[in-house]
Amino acid sequence: MANNMINREFTAQKRLEKLFTDITYLPFGVKTLYLSSILDLFNGEIIAYTISDTQNVNLVRYTSAITIFTARLSFTQRPGICLYLS
């Protein structure tokens, strides 16, 4: 089991300090799509999302890469805590 780094403190003091991700199922008739999103706990903003027809680790990795590139993070500006929940 991983260490509890959040300790039930679901707020952040600055942008990109605590990020959460989850995959949501989107049923469309006989087909299911998967929405992977990343939420910044600082302001509740969805900072990246991806929709795919397959649910796997690559979906979350791709969404994480979008976060890094769109936020233009340098090595010193990476998120303090980044959790992957499913």
N, C-alpha and C positions, 0 to 999 in steps of 0.2 A: 504494500500500500504506500502511496506517495505521501510526503509530508503535507500537512495542512498549512499552506503558505498564506491563504486568504484569511483564515480564522474568522469567518463569517463577517468580515468587513467588506461589504460590497460597494464601497465608494473609493474614489481615487482623488488625490490632491492635484494631479497634473495629467495632461493628455498622454496616452500611451503607457501609463504606469501599470494598469491592470486591464488585460484584454481577455474576453471570453469568446468561445466559439461553440457552435452547436449545429447539428444537421436537422433540418425539418423536412418531413415527408410532404410532398405536394401531389395528391392523387388527381389525375386527369383521365377520367374514364377508365380504360383498362391499363393505362400506363401510369407509373409513378416517377416523378422527378424529385430531386433532392436539392435543397437550398442550404448551402454552407455559408454562414455569416459570422462576422467578427464584430463584437460589441465593445466599445470603449466605456469602461465604468465611470470615467470622469464626467461625461455629459450624456451618456446613454445613446450615443450616436453609433449607427452601423457604419463602420469605416471600410468594410469590404464585403462582397458577397459573390458567390458563384452558384449557378444552377447547372446540374448535370443529370444524366439519365442513369448514372451508376454511383453507388455509394461505396467509396473506398478511401483509403488514406490519401490517395493522390488528390481527391477533391479538397480535403482540408489543407494539404500542402500548397495547392494552387491558390487557394483563398489567402493563405498566409503570405505567399509570395506577392500577391496583389497588394496586400497591406504594406509590406516593406517598400515596394517600388512606388506606390502612389503617395505614401507619406514621405518618401525620400529620406529614409532613416540612415544616418551614418552609424558607425559602430558604437559611438558614444551615446546615441539617442535611441537605442533599442528599448523596447518595453521592459519595465522592471519585472513584471510577472505576466506570463502568458500561459493560460490553461486551455487544454483541449478536453471538452466534455462531450460525451455522446450518450 
